[in-house]
Amino acid sequence: MTSAVPLKLAEISKSFGSLQALKPLTLAIGGGEMLALLGPSGCGKTTTLRIIAGFEAPDTGQVLIGGEDVTDLAPNRRGLGMVFQNYSLFPHMSVAENVAYGLKMRRVPAAERRVRVRRMLDLVRLGQYEDRQIHQLSGGQQQRVALARSLVTNPSVLLLDEPLGALDKNLRERMQFELREIQRRLGITSIIVTHDQEEALTMSDRVAVMAEGRIVQVGAPTEVYERPRTRFVSEFLGTANIFAGTVADRAGPEDWAVTLDLDRAPRSLVRSPEPLAAGRRVLLAVRPERLTIGPPEEDGIPARVQDVVFRGSYFAYELDVPGQDGPVFAYSQARREVPADGRVGLSWPASGAIVLQDAPSSQNSPASQDSPASQDAP
């Protein structure tokens, strides 16, 4: 007999009037896993989190925690910890009193409260701040107090709702690593809701990309970034250059030559473990860092450099490619020599092009894809 997963959503759905915020969705989160729910505003990620927490009731389906159906249980009876974007700390209480609040409500004896609060403050590196007032803390310190308050009750699952959204960029990046370190040290199953792609890729074991009330892809951060299934996923997780074309012939065991819908009909390679029939119309995604800028040779894709921007760790090139609708972007750690007329040639390795599920003639709306709504933990 296998043990129950810490958290499972079984065919949950939710509508608000005529708006279907969540289409039937099934998702399982493994023990000690950090899962990111990532998507644009209005995609259903916050509604999903609120249903897990018990703040919203699903129209259909079940919420199971440790194998127990908690769909009808009140939030305070689900054994969850939650960190909000605004932290929801009590300004009239000290740091220690804030952290101890949940224990006090559970009538944990004072001596035990002090021990557990001290242990938790040490964990989040705030042991010397227990007597400080909340207004005396920085944003990052307040965030750690909120985290300590959520963890001190020993929840079975930790929910984080845009926990770093109120912090500036540098502090947010530091806190991504701190939160991840604490989560791994405790081994607590966690779900983070965010619209920040970098945050999701940095902090999670798996990313579930949501759009229009459903999960369109879920997988390890590297998998979702490097092998997106749809145009929406490829463009939401970073920048992607999209090219349409027609499969010409096989060029290797898993490599295929594709004639691109560009002026002069240049050919390029794509790697696909699945056979691609000659004549099949395909849509390709190529990340800017996989593009190589070289001389305007006949076998490359002709392009003209429109602009070059220095972004600290790399140079970003904006290029015009004849026959392509919109600019193409290429990233390079070293600045490339560009001829006076700006003419260059573009290429990429077969492994740099991703065959998307979208049809080239479609509008590529995420709602139109046949992406699975059921995604379980491995």
Residue, then its C-alpha position, 0 to 999 in steps of 0.5 A: m500500500t502506497s502512502a497518500v500524497p501530501l496534497k491532491l486536487a481532484e477535478i476541482s472547478k470554480s465559476f463566479g457568475s458566468l466566468q469560469a475561473l477554473k476548468p476541471l483540474t487535477l493536480a498532485i504535489g509530492g512530499g517535500e516538493m515546491l510547486a509553482l503555479l505560474g501564469p498571467s493575471g486572471c489565469g486561475k492560480t490564486t483561485t486554486l490557492r484559495i480553494i486549497a486554503g479553504f477560503e473558496a469552495p469549489d463547485t466540483g471536485q475534492v481537495l485531499i490533504g494526506g489522503e483526507d478529504v478536506t473540501d468542506l473543512a474550515p481553513n483553520r482545520r486543514g493544517l496549512g500554513m500560508v504566507f500572503q504578499n502583504y504579510s498580514l502581520f500585527p503591527h501592535m505585536s512584537v516579532a515574537e508575539n506575531v510568530a507565537y500567535g498561531l500557537k496561542m490560538r491553539r492553546v499551546p502552553a507558554a513554555e512550549r511556545r517560547v521554545r518553538v518561537r525561538r527555534m523558528l526565529d533562529l531558523v529564519r535568522l531573526g533570533q536577535y529581533e524577537d523583541r522588535q516591533i514590526h515597523q522597525l523591520s525591513g521588508g525582507q525581515q517582515q517577510r521572514v517573520a510571516l514565514a516563521r509564523s506560518l511554519v511554527t505550527n508545523p503545517s503539513v503544506l505551506l502556501l505562498d501567495e506572491p510572497l515576494g511581490a512587495l520587495d524590490k528586485n535585489l531583495r526579491e532575488r536574495m529572498q528567493f534563495e533564502l525561502r528555497e533553503i528554508q523549505r528544503r531544510l524543513g522538507i515541507t510540501s509547498i505551493i507558491v503562486t506567482h506571475d514572475q517567471e524567474e521566481a518560479l524557475t528559481m524556487s520550484d521543483r516543478v512549474a505548473v503554467m496556467a492559462e484561462g482556468r487550466i494547467v497547460q503544462v507542468g514539469a521541471p523548470t528546465e523542462v518547461y523552459e527548454r521544451p515548451r509545448t505551446r507558443f503561449v508557454s514558450e513566450f510566457l517563460g522568457t523570450a521566444n522567436i517563433f518561426a513557421g515552416t514545412v518539414a523537408d526531409r530527415a537530416g539525422p537520427e532525430d534531426w529534421a530539415v525544415t524549410l522556413d516561411l521566410d524570404r529565400a525559403p532558407r532551411s534550418l534543423v530541428r531535433s524531434p524524437e518523434p518522427l516528422a512527416a515530410g510536408r508537415r506544417v510546423l511552428l518552431a520556437v527558438r530561444p534568443e540564447r540559442l541563436t548564433i550571429g555570423p556573417p551573411e553567408e548563403d546557407g544562413i538566415p539573412a537578417r539585419v541588425q536593428d539595435v544592440v542593447f547591453r544588459g549587464s551579463y549579455f548583449a541583446y540584438e534586435l534583428d529584422v528577418p525578411g519575411q518574418d512578422g515582427p523582430v527576432f532577438a538574439y542574446s550573446q555574452a560577447r559583443r559581435e562585430v556587425p558590418a556597417d550595413g548591419r547584414v548578418g546571418l542567423s543559425w541555430p543547432a538542431s537542439g535549439a529549435i522546439v517543435l510546438q503543438d500549435a498549428p502555424s495557421s492558428q491563433n495560438s490561444p492557450a485555451s485552444q490547445d489540447s494540453p492536459a488538465s490532469q497533472d500528477a506528481p511523478 
